[in-house]
Amino acid sequence: MLLAEAAASTSTYTGFDIYVLIFTLIIAIGVIKQLVSPKRNLFALAWGTIAFLVFAFMDVIMIKGW
């Protein structure tokens, strides 16, 4: 019975998940670089922050499915 339940639960992990995590890390690095820069590009900072929030939310949902 326990083995049947383990076989029934399927993981949604795919190879693309690693790329999503890497893209999130790259976006976070870009946002941090814009924050510490003395000459800030506010448009790039806002765009990067929104992209980071979307990707971070997507990462949380993706990891919950593993």
Buried (B, 14 or more C-beta within 10 A) or exposed (E): EEEEEEEEEEEEEEEEBEEBBEBBEEBBEBBEEBEEEEEEEEEBBEBBBEBBEEBEEBBEEBEEEE
